[in-house]
Amino acid sequence: MRHEFTAIFERDGDWWVSYCPEVPGANGQGASRQECRDSLAAAILLILEDRRESGLRGVPADAERETITVDNSAP
């Protein structure tokens, strides 16, 4: 599944730092912009996985589950 997010990059001395406004708490850092991008992508993935697990806790065992795909390119 593919998702797109906004990445904001800034220089901080010799380092790059980044954050994703759509995913609060998702931050990255690195010595290069690519390292920073990779760090941010990993943070986004961890946060989304954690939120999915947290959101599913407490769902009744007899509840029906279904996966829904959201694609904004559909007409």
Backbone bond lengths (Angstrom), bond angles and torsions (degrees), N, CA, C in turn:
res aa  C-N    CA-C-N  psi(-1)  N-CA   C-N-CA  omega(-1)  CA-C   N-CA-C  phi
1 M - - - 1.447 - - 1.527 108.27 -
2 R 1.303 115.99 139.10 1.466 120.54 -177.08 1.517 109.45 -113.27
3 H 1.305 115.40 132.37 1.461 122.56 175.31 1.514 107.43 -126.93
4 E 1.306 116.61 149.31 1.457 120.53 176.39 1.517 109.32 -119.43
5 F 1.326 115.87 136.24 1.453 122.22 -179.15 1.527 108.91 -133.28
6 T 1.304 116.45 159.56 1.454 122.26 176.50 1.523 109.33 -86.65
7 A 1.320 116.47 133.25 1.460 121.69 176.34 1.527 107.95 -116.98
8 I 1.317 116.57 125.71 1.457 122.73 177.33 1.522 107.47 -105.34
9 F 1.341 117.22 125.35 1.462 122.79 -178.13 1.519 110.22 -114.80
10 E 1.311 115.64 140.43 1.467 121.80 175.63 1.518 108.81 -141.72
11 R 1.310 115.41 151.75 1.464 120.69 174.36 1.523 109.17 -87.92
12 D 1.327 115.27 140.89 1.463 121.11 174.90 1.529 106.35 -135.97
13 G 1.322 115.44 87.69 1.463 119.57 -174.35 1.514 109.49 67.14
14 D 1.329 116.70 -124.10 1.466 121.47 179.54 1.523 112.64 -85.65
15 W 1.314 117.91 -3.73 1.464 122.67 -174.46 1.517 111.86 -106.19
16 W 1.315 114.96 156.64 1.455 123.10 167.83 1.525 107.01 -103.11
17 V 1.317 116.89 139.27 1.463 122.09 173.65 1.525 107.14 -127.19
18 S 1.319 116.20 152.00 1.461 120.19 -177.67 1.520 110.36 -148.29
19 Y 1.320 114.33 162.44 1.461 120.83 173.54 1.516 108.93 -152.40
20 C 1.312 114.98 163.87 1.459 122.29 -179.57 1.524 107.84 -119.53
21 P 1.331 118.81 111.47 1.463 120.81 -177.27 1.531 113.76 -62.19
22 E 1.339 117.34 -28.51 1.466 120.09 -178.41 1.526 113.65 -77.34
23 V 1.318 117.13 -17.90 1.468 121.36 -177.59 1.525 107.85 -125.07
24 P 1.324 117.25 90.03 1.466 120.18 -179.32 1.530 111.69 -54.14
25 G 1.319 115.29 133.20 1.455 120.95 179.54 1.517 113.95 93.46
26 A 1.334 118.00 -8.94 1.467 120.83 -179.99 1.521 109.22 -85.72
27 N 1.316 115.35 111.51 1.464 122.47 -178.86 1.523 108.95 -132.79
28 G 1.334 115.55 152.51 1.454 120.65 177.05 1.513 110.20 -136.95
29 Q 1.313 115.78 163.49 1.460 121.03 175.19 1.515 108.42 -155.05
30 G 1.333 115.19 156.85 1.448 118.79 177.71 1.509 111.51 -177.55
31 A 1.329 114.69 162.84 1.459 120.58 178.77 1.523 111.14 -73.25
32 S 1.339 117.25 -24.44 1.463 122.46 176.03 1.522 108.53 -123.38
33 R 1.317 115.42 162.86 1.466 118.94 178.52 1.537 110.69 -62.65
34 Q 1.323 117.13 -39.45 1.467 120.26 179.39 1.526 110.98 -64.99
35 E 1.317 117.71 -42.20 1.469 121.60 177.56 1.528 109.73 -61.46
36 C 1.312 116.20 -40.02 1.464 121.54 178.32 1.530 110.46 -65.51
37 R 1.344 116.65 -43.43 1.476 121.70 178.31 1.524 110.43 -60.30
38 D 1.330 116.17 -45.17 1.470 120.40 179.53 1.527 111.08 -62.95
39 S 1.328 116.39 -40.42 1.463 121.61 178.77 1.527 110.71 -63.34
40 L 1.327 116.27 -42.58 1.467 120.49 179.05 1.523 110.74 -66.11
41 A 1.317 117.43 -43.25 1.469 120.58 179.26 1.531 110.86 -60.13
42 A 1.317 117.30 -41.59 1.470 121.27 178.49 1.525 110.39 -64.71
43 A 1.334 117.29 -39.98 1.474 120.72 178.84 1.526 110.88 -64.64
44 I 1.334 117.05 -42.92 1.467 120.79 178.74 1.523 109.94 -60.25
45 L 1.323 116.87 -46.77 1.460 121.10 -179.64 1.528 111.77 -60.38
46 L 1.324 117.47 -45.52 1.467 120.72 179.33 1.527 111.93 -61.40
47 I 1.328 116.19 -43.24 1.469 120.00 -179.16 1.524 110.73 -65.21
48 L 1.332 117.28 -44.25 1.470 119.64 -179.68 1.524 111.80 -65.22
49 E 1.331 117.02 -39.76 1.464 120.22 177.28 1.524 110.72 -63.31
50 D 1.325 117.04 -42.52 1.460 121.31 179.16 1.529 110.90 -63.96
51 R 1.323 116.55 -42.36 1.465 119.82 179.71 1.525 111.37 -65.51
52 R 1.327 116.83 -37.19 1.468 119.80 177.82 1.526 109.60 -63.07
53 E 1.345 117.00 -48.04 1.466 120.79 179.88 1.526 110.70 -61.15
54 S 1.330 117.23 -44.75 1.462 121.01 179.75 1.516 111.43 -63.41
55 G 1.331 116.02 -40.28 1.453 120.29 -178.78 1.517 113.02 -67.62
56 L 1.335 117.42 -28.46 1.461 120.65 -178.16 1.528 112.86 -86.84
57 R 1.332 116.86 -15.21 1.460 118.55 176.65 1.519 109.00 -64.86
58 G 1.265 116.60 136.51 1.457 120.13 177.26 1.521 114.04 87.84
59 V 1.343 117.43 -2.63 1.467 119.38 176.50 1.524 107.17 -71.43
60 P 1.321 116.89 130.00 1.475 119.27 -179.20 1.530 111.95 -56.65
61 A 1.323 116.35 142.96 1.465 121.81 -177.69 1.524 112.13 -60.50
62 D 1.331 117.38 -29.08 1.462 119.68 -177.73 1.537 113.14 -92.38
63 A 1.318 117.12 4.72 1.465 120.45 177.81 1.528 109.53 -72.50
64 E 1.316 116.30 145.11 1.458 121.07 178.48 1.521 109.36 -86.66
65 R 1.329 115.87 134.04 1.461 121.31 179.73 1.519 108.90 -113.53
66 E 1.302 114.26 146.49 1.459 120.88 179.00 1.526 107.73 -149.44
67 T 1.301 117.08 145.41 1.458 121.62 175.81 1.530 108.70 -93.00
68 I 1.305 116.19 130.26 1.450 121.67 178.64 1.524 108.31 -115.14
69 T 1.319 116.82 129.97 1.456 122.01 177.61 1.520 108.77 -101.47
70 V 1.300 116.67 129.83 1.464 122.26 179.30 1.525 106.94 -107.73
71 D 1.319 115.85 122.69 1.464 121.20 -178.92 1.506 108.18 -132.51
72 N 1.325 117.09 111.11 1.454 119.42 -176.35 1.518 113.53 -80.73
73 S 1.327 118.59 2.96 1.463 120.37 178.01 1.526 112.01 -92.05
74 A 1.330 117.42 -4.25 1.470 120.54 -179.82 1.530 109.53 -73.10
75 P 1.338 116.89 145.29 1.481 119.70 179.69 1.502 113.47 -66.54
